[in-house]
Amino acid sequence: KTITATGSGAPSLKAANVAAARLGAERAAKMDAFGNIIESVKGVRINSGETAADLMSNDPQVKAKVEGIIRGFKVLDTKYYSDGGVDLIVQVPLDGVLTGTLLPNAGSKTAAAGDAGGITGIIINAKGLKATPALAPRILDDKGNAIYAAELVKSDAVTSHGVCSYEKSMDAAMKDKRVADKPLIVKAMKLASKGGSDLVVSAADAAKLQKAGSVLADGKVVIVVD
């Protein structure tokens, strides 16, 4: 759950000396890296029908906050070239304040507490459905009612570790610390829409999930995808 990008800067031919040229190249590389991360963030899928680009274009405050967060990127590596050029490899974590900013409605509704019965997490098996990973997928019952959504997850849980995580196999999901040692495993029946992120479960499984409301509120959900 990180975004990594490279920024490149060329030395100015008008610089007074090599040191000044390299300094200018570093500044240019940082600006290039910032722009590349912004473009990557814009492509992040928020849910089945919205990307971060949609959210940022519709809400100037969110756009400003996202840009402010990205400006604090971490430089992983710096490469200097003989001609004075500079490449920077930078990284920004998705989890944390960035996810919290992109999901401003997280925690706005209260999930029913229910009796989790010792369940420590939820694994949704969506293998074979070709689900598209997103920051805030929903789990729906067979009538279209949302059993799980970002609005039902505590805001501090969203900021800490996001709405859910994705794994490529059931084995990896079972080992994911997010769901601990006694997860409830549910098979998704279908996608709510073709190529989307929202998953539909049976009425029986929806009832099981609702009983585990406290687990859902903590965002202890792993989705297994292709």
C-alpha positions in Angstrom: 0.0 0.0 0.0 2.6 2.5 -1.2 3.0 4.7 -4.2 6.6 4.8 -5.6 7.7 7.1 -8.4 10.8 8.5 -10.0 11.6 12.1 -10.7 14.2 13.3 -13.1 16.0 16.6 -13.3 18.4 18.0 -15.9 21.1 20.5 -15.0 20.6 24.1 -16.1 23.1 25.1 -18.8 22.9 28.7 -17.4 24.0 27.7 -13.9 27.1 29.5 -12.5 28.9 26.3 -11.6 28.5 22.5 -11.3 27.2 22.7 -7.7 24.5 25.2 -8.7 23.5 23.1 -11.7 23.2 20.0 -9.5 21.1 21.8 -7.0 18.8 23.0 -9.7 18.6 19.5 -11.1 17.6 18.2 -7.6 14.8 20.7 -7.4 13.6 19.8 -10.8 13.7 16.1 -9.9 11.6 16.7 -6.8 9.0 18.7 -8.9 8.9 15.9 -11.4 8.5 13.2 -8.7 5.7 15.2 -7.1 3.9 15.4 -10.4 4.3 11.7 -11.1 3.0 10.7 -7.6 0.0 13.1 -8.1 -0.8 11.3 -11.4 -0.5 7.9 -9.6 -2.8 9.0 -6.8 -5.4 10.2 -9.2 -5.6 6.7 -10.7 -6.3 5.1 -7.3 -9.8 3.5 -7.3 -11.8 4.8 -4.4 -14.8 2.5 -5.0 -16.6 0.9 -8.0 -17.5 4.2 -9.6 -15.0 6.8 -8.4 -11.3 7.4 -8.6 -9.2 9.8 -6.6 -9.1 12.1 -9.6 -12.9 12.4 -9.5 -12.9 13.2 -5.8 -10.1 15.8 -6.2 -11.7 17.5 -9.1 -15.0 17.7 -7.2 -13.6 18.8 -3.9 -10.9 21.5 -3.9 -10.2 21.0 -0.2 -9.5 17.3 -0.7 -7.2 18.2 -3.6 -5.3 20.7 -1.5 -4.9 18.2 1.4 -3.8 15.4 -0.9 -1.2 17.7 -2.6 0.1 18.8 0.9 0.5 15.2 2.0 2.3 14.2 -1.1 4.8 17.1 -0.8 6.1 15.2 2.3 7.2 12.2 0.2 10.1 10.1 1.4 13.2 10.0 -0.8 14.3 6.4 -1.1 17.3 6.8 -3.4 19.1 9.6 -5.3 21.2 9.0 -8.4 23.7 11.5 -9.7 24.9 11.5 -13.2 28.2 12.8 -14.7 26.3 15.4 -16.8 24.8 16.9 -13.6 21.4 15.2 -14.0 19.6 13.8 -11.0 17.1 11.0 -10.5 15.1 10.6 -7.3 13.1 7.5 -6.3 10.3 8.6 -3.8 7.5 7.0 -2.0 4.3 7.9 -0.2 2.2 5.5 1.9 -1.4 5.0 1.0 -2.4 4.0 4.5 -2.6 6.8 7.0 -3.6 10.4 6.4 -3.7 10.0 2.7 -6.4 7.3 2.9 -8.2 9.2 5.6 -8.2 12.3 3.3 -9.5 10.3 0.3 -12.3 8.7 2.5 -13.7 11.8 4.3 -17.0 9.9 5.2 -15.2 7.1 7.0 -16.8 6.4 10.3 -19.8 8.6 9.6 -22.2 5.7 10.4 -22.2 3.3 13.4 -22.1 -0.4 12.6 -24.3 -2.6 14.7 -22.1 -4.1 17.5 -23.4 -7.7 17.3 -21.9 -10.8 19.0 -18.8 -11.7 17.0 -18.6 -15.0 18.8 -14.9 -14.9 19.0 -14.4 -14.1 15.3 -11.2 -12.0 14.9 -11.5 -11.0 11.2 -13.4 -11.5 7.9 -12.0 -13.1 4.8 -14.0 -12.6 1.6 -13.2 -15.1 -1.1 -13.7 -13.3 -4.4 -11.6 -15.6 -6.5 -12.8 -15.9 -10.1 -14.9 -12.7 -10.0 -12.2 -10.4 -11.5 -12.9 -7.8 -8.8 -11.0 -4.5 -9.1 -9.2 -3.5 -5.9 -10.3 -0.2 -4.4 -9.7 1.8 -1.2 -13.3 1.4 -0.1 -15.1 -1.6 -1.6 -18.5 -2.4 -0.3 -20.0 -5.8 0.7 -23.7 -6.0 -0.2 -26.4 -8.5 0.5 -28.4 -10.0 -2.3 -30.9 -7.1 -2.1 -28.2 -4.5 -2.5 -28.0 -3.3 1.1 -24.5 -2.4 2.3 -23.3 -4.7 5.0 -19.8 -3.2 4.9 -18.6 0.2 3.7 -16.1 2.9 4.6 -18.9 4.8 6.4 -19.2 1.9 8.8 -15.5 1.6 9.7 -14.1 3.7 12.5 -12.2 6.7 11.2 -9.1 5.8 13.3 -9.1 2.3 11.9 -9.3 3.7 8.3 -6.3 6.0 9.0 -4.4 3.2 10.7 -4.8 0.4 8.2 -7.4 1.3 5.6 -10.8 -0.3 4.9 -9.5 -3.6 3.8 -6.5 -5.4 2.4 -6.2 -7.7 -0.6 -4.4 -11.0 -1.0 -3.9 -13.3 -4.0 -4.6 -16.6 -2.2 -6.5 -18.0 0.7 -3.3 -19.2 2.3 -1.9 -15.6 2.3 -5.2 -14.3 3.6 -5.2 -16.8 6.5 -1.7 -15.6 7.4 -2.6 -11.9 7.3 -2.3 -10.4 10.8 -5.3 -8.2 10.0 -7.7 -11.1 10.5 -5.7 -12.8 13.3 -6.3 -16.5 14.2 -10.0 -17.0 13.9 -11.4 -15.4 10.8 -14.9 -15.9 9.3 -14.6 -17.0 5.7 -17.3 -15.9 3.3 -17.6 -16.6 -0.4 -18.7 -13.7 -2.6 -21.4 -14.7 -5.1 -20.8 -12.0 -7.7 -19.8 -8.4 -8.3 -22.4 -5.7 -7.9 -21.3 -4.4 -11.4 -19.0 -5.8 -14.0 -15.3 -4.9 -13.4 -16.3 -3.2 -10.2 -15.1 -3.5 -6.6 -18.3 -4.1 -4.6 -19.0 -7.7 -3.7 -22.4 -9.4 -3.2 -22.8 -12.2 -0.6 -25.8 -14.5 0.1 -28.5 -13.6 2.6 -27.1 -16.2 5.0 -23.6 -14.9 4.8 -24.8 -11.3 5.1 -26.5 -12.3 8.4 -23.2 -13.8 9.7 -21.4 -10.6 8.8 -23.9 -8.4 10.5 -23.3 -10.4 13.7 -19.6 -9.5 13.4 -20.3 -5.8 13.3 -17.6 -4.9 15.8 -15.0 -6.7 13.7 -16.2 -4.9 10.6 -16.1 -1.5 12.4 -12.4 -2.2 13.1 -11.8 -2.8 9.4 -10.5 -6.3 9.9 -11.3 -7.5 6.4 -9.2 -9.2 3.8 -10.5 -9.8 0.3 -8.9 -12.6 -1.9 -8.8 -11.6 -5.6 -7.5 -13.1 -8.8 
